Amino acid sequence: MAKNAGKIIVTVHSDIVWKAASVRLVRRRRRKLYSGNLDNVVCVAEVLRSVMPRVKDRHTKFYFTGGEETTMSGAKAVMKREGRALYIPIDVTNASRKSDINIEWPHNIDRKALKKMLGGIPRLKVGFKTGHEDETHVFGKKYPAFSLNLPVEGHMHGRSRIPFLKARRFGRAVAEILRGVRLNYDKICMKKRA
């Protein structure tokens, strides 16, 4: 087995478009909503609160990257450091808004195996629409990659919103998906031909 076989790298970009950098928790009719520039503050919060405490896999590493909004410098640095692995960026999207989670930009992935694994997670509505480019375009040039995205309403770099409970559900779903990917790693990751 190769040195990095079976490694999963999860990235969450923590740079934002600063002109619109404000997020609020708003209460409306007994509901809580995140409102503001949610790209990618809400995903950073959910990875810290809901994903990392639930994922106890020693072969899964988390990186908070910079440069996603500009040069992808953070993704390039992570890829240079980690090498061969399955890369899973976590971000927000405007695509597939009725879903709990949206899968975007699969590269070197067996889509049927991924969909089958996702079908085993009860009560999870998964979308497969493509949104804006993200770090998968850097990772996918050499390695298996797909992104997990939280569907938000509105414009991601300005006035967007998401119910608090949907964000929490997303964080828990990401943890479940990472467990499923671990169990089905060899089926999901396609070997890149030399």
C-alpha positions in Angstrom: 0.0 0.0 0.0 1.3 3.4 -0.9 2.2 5.9 1.8 -0.8 8.1 1.4 -3.4 5.5 0.3 -6.7 6.1 1.9 -6.0 9.6 3.1 -8.9 12.1 3.0 -8.1 15.8 3.1 -11.0 18.1 3.9 -10.5 21.8 3.1 -12.7 24.8 4.1 -11.7 28.1 2.7 -11.7 30.9 5.3 -11.2 33.9 3.1 -14.2 36.0 2.2 -15.0 39.0 0.0 -14.3 41.6 2.7 -16.6 44.4 1.3 -19.6 42.3 2.4 -18.0 40.6 5.4 -20.8 40.5 8.0 -22.9 37.6 9.3 -25.7 37.8 11.8 -27.9 35.3 13.5 -31.5 36.6 13.1 -34.6 35.5 14.9 -37.9 35.5 12.8 -41.1 33.9 14.1 -39.3 31.4 16.4 -36.8 30.6 13.6 -33.1 31.4 13.6 -31.4 32.3 10.3 -27.9 33.1 9.4 -27.9 36.2 7.3 -25.1 38.1 5.5 -22.0 37.1 3.5 -22.1 33.4 4.2 -19.2 32.4 1.9 -17.6 30.7 3.7 -18.1 31.7 7.3 -21.1 29.4 8.0 -19.1 26.3 6.7 -16.1 27.2 8.9 -18.4 27.3 11.9 -20.1 24.0 11.1 -16.9 22.2 10.4 -15.6 23.4 13.8 -18.8 22.7 15.7 -20.4 19.7 14.0 -17.9 17.9 11.8 -14.5 17.8 13.5 -15.9 16.5 16.9 -17.7 13.7 15.1 -14.9 12.5 12.7 -12.4 10.3 14.6 -10.6 8.9 11.6 -6.8 9.3 11.9 -6.5 9.3 8.0 -8.8 12.4 7.7 -7.2 15.8 8.0 -8.8 19.2 8.0 -7.3 22.4 6.6 -8.7 25.9 6.7 -7.3 27.6 3.5 -7.0 31.0 2.1 -7.0 32.3 -1.5 -10.1 30.5 -2.7 -11.6 33.8 -3.7 -8.5 34.8 -5.7 -5.5 32.5 -6.6 -6.4 29.2 -4.8 -3.0 29.6 -3.0 -4.2 27.7 0.0 -5.4 24.7 -2.0 -2.2 24.6 -3.9 -0.2 24.6 -0.7 -2.3 21.9 0.9 -1.9 19.7 -2.2 1.9 20.2 -2.3 2.1 19.3 1.4 -0.2 16.2 1.3 0.2 14.8 -2.1 -1.9 11.8 -3.1 -5.2 11.7 -1.3 -9.0 12.2 -1.8 -9.7 16.0 -1.5 -13.1 17.2 -0.3 -13.6 21.0 -0.2 -16.5 22.3 1.8 -18.2 25.5 0.6 -21.6 27.2 0.1 -23.5 27.2 -3.2 -26.5 28.7 -4.9 -27.2 25.5 -6.7 -29.7 22.8 -5.6 -31.3 25.0 -2.9 -34.0 22.4 -1.9 -31.2 19.9 -1.0 -29.6 19.5 2.4 -26.2 19.2 0.7 -25.0 19.6 -2.9 -22.2 17.5 -4.5 -20.2 19.5 -7.1 -17.2 19.1 -9.4 -16.4 15.4 -9.1 -12.9 14.6 -10.5 -11.5 11.1 -10.8 -14.5 9.8 -8.8 -16.8 6.8 -9.5 -20.1 8.7 -9.4 -22.2 5.6 -9.2 -20.3 4.4 -6.1 -20.6 7.8 -4.5 -24.4 8.0 -5.2 -24.9 4.5 -3.9 -23.0 5.4 -0.6 -25.0 8.6 -0.3 -28.3 6.7 -0.7 -27.4 4.8 2.4 -27.7 7.9 4.6 -31.3 8.2 5.7 -33.3 11.4 5.3 -30.5 13.2 3.4 -31.6 15.2 0.3 -28.6 15.4 -2.0 -28.3 17.6 -5.1 -25.8 17.1 -7.9 -26.0 20.5 -9.7 -22.8 22.4 -10.5 -22.3 25.8 -9.0 -19.3 28.2 -8.9 -15.8 26.9 -9.2 -14.0 26.0 -6.0 -10.8 24.3 -4.8 -11.8 21.0 -6.6 -10.4 22.5 -9.8 -6.9 22.6 -8.3 -7.1 19.2 -6.6 -8.9 17.4 -9.4 -6.1 18.0 -11.9 -4.1 15.3 -10.2 -6.2 13.6 -7.5 -9.7 12.4 -6.8 -11.8 15.3 -5.5 -15.4 16.5 -5.1 -16.9 19.3 -3.1 -19.6 19.2 -0.4 -21.7 22.4 -0.5 -24.3 24.0 1.7 -27.1 25.5 -0.5 -27.9 29.0 0.5 -30.5 31.5 -0.7 -29.5 34.9 -2.1 -26.1 36.0 -3.3 -23.3 34.2 -1.6 -21.0 37.2 -1.5 -23.5 39.6 -0.1 -27.0 39.1 1.1 -27.6 35.4 1.6 -29.4 33.5 4.3 -29.9 30.0 5.6 -32.0 28.6 8.4 -29.8 27.8 11.4 -31.2 24.2 11.6 -30.3 23.6 7.9 -26.7 24.6 8.6 -26.6 22.2 11.6 -28.1 19.4 9.5 -25.4 20.1 6.9 -22.6 19.8 9.4 -23.9 16.5 10.7 -24.4 15.3 7.1 -20.8 16.1 6.2 -19.7 13.9 9.2 -21.9 11.0 8.0 -20.6 11.4 4.4 -17.0 11.3 5.6 -17.7 8.1 7.5 -19.3 6.6 4.4 -16.5 7.7 2.1 -14.0 6.0 4.5 -15.9 2.7 4.3 -16.2 2.9 0.5 -12.9 4.7 -0.3 -11.6 2.2 -2.8 -14.9 2.1 -4.7 -15.3 5.9 -4.9 -11.7 6.9 -5.8 -10.8 6.0 -9.3 -7.1 5.3 -9.9 -5.6 7.9 -12.3 -4.0 6.3 -15.2 -0.3 7.1 -15.7 
